[in-house]
């Protein structure tokens, strides 16, 4: 099969969605500049016109709200926030408006909007250009949250999100843009709410999200060299998330490591850990381990970034701890 | 406070009024319906039959009426917490509104919304919601949808004077202007945001200038004169449909009751200042009635309209009261919208 990278896969999804559905349009900051979106939106305005690929003023709140209004009026907008940090100015239209709309009107109307938000960190950008706040949005009823880690899912989840009919927060990570994978050329959807098993093993379960799913695969490869085989589950969707697959695996292995690129407290990993502790308690052989960011803003200096961000080595350490039955991998 | 208002004279040429006689009667009836429904709701609030917070529109009827008279059914309107009048003027089912206020399953929002969340998609009310300024960008987005589809539709953002103090209203005005969107911003300036008078919140009484900074027509009007409102909005609508872009209209008015609930003299626990006495003589419904009489409409005809409206209100109240209560068992229903469009894998 043909291979393309993660950013190209996102771009291809946009193209196919706009070619097949006149209701789809893209709106947000930096759409006409590769600086903001990498190659993920490259030259879309040349194909589809600037009226349908709208690069906007720096007005996150009104732009996102306008996309919600267009969605309620029958369109299928994709709003682009080049950094998740910037999207925080648009919490009202996402949380108060779009996420509540179906419920407030008893399901007579939905808000079919995709809010695409990029985690873009590293490179000494500091606290306000580095945040991964997906867990905040996972908390909100009525909002779906997806976080693809491979080119295949990057394309399929965007297509599914646009067709879902509900507000979907689609989070992609710039650290994944150069990942290459096999991507079908036609249009296809990746089901929202379904995780995927990336590696099969029986010693422990590693549940990982977005960039950390890639790292989890590397960690599993390192562990395999020591004859320790792990189930690696790439969650793909945070809301709804695939409890069945996670719980089935945990009941089989008895050991759980969760890797997320968000903060520790009340993070996605906390929800997964709580669910496993509640619903698979008697199958657990060791304390659950969480590999997450320390509860601190992102630093700027490269040296501090090295100690702040998490990678496959942290997952291996956590796996070794759970195999020994020891508790707490992160001294937080 | 003396304010210069741009007012189209209500006693303007008889010729014009005669040709618009049916429109005038129609607007009068709409205003009377809003007034009578709101008085009925006030009573239901006082007896605690209605528990949902109700923000009454009494005193402002001319604005919703004049604006919606200039619109088509498929044009959308976007409101806020004080939107009973908008919903009725646009043609929403009154029975379903009263049922909604009593949180019944037959309500326009299925009983999930109450007074502050009204819905009537068939007449362009895609949802009124009470976050201040929340629907202003939504109205801009609806106009963007109109423009992308080229369907000739327009949208109207109704909002109060407190809303102009939210930052994203200004973002919205700019967006609407740069994309030349068919949206009309109607600021209903009733002088109060909750219990806070305009002078306590703004350095200048200059809301009508808000649109000028963003390059759109932006004027102040007498919002208690339904004919003035209608003419001003009709002009803005013509401009919007012709591709001329957005307009901003400040409508001066006053709400007769407190910010929320039925009280005449209390705003959220704060004693009101007593301006009501100055505003009662400017009653928009009475003013419309006087003009109709001056132009030959008989008292008996107006009395007949009142009878019809009273009957409608009584029937709606009966319908609402007899409608089924929610059973409390559907907590997770409709958190997500059920779409039949999900992509087939």
Interface residues (C-beta under 8 A of the other chain):
Chain A: X25 X51 X52 X54 X56 X57 X59 X61 X62 X63 X64 X65 X66 X67 X68 X69 X70 X71 X72 X73 X74 X75 X77 X92 X93 X96 X97 X100 X101 X102 X103 X104 X105 X106 X107 X108 X109 X110 X111 X112 X141 X142 X144 X156 X159 X160 X163 X164 X165 X166 X187 X188 X189 X190 X191
Chain B: X76 X78 X109 X110 X111 X112 X113 X117 X119 X121 X126 X127 X129 X131 X134 X135 X136 X137 X138 X139 X140 X141 X142 X143 X144 X145 X146 X148 X149 X155 X167 X168 X171 X172 X174 X175 X178 X179 X333 X334 X335 X336 X337 X338 X339 X341 X342 X343 X344 X345
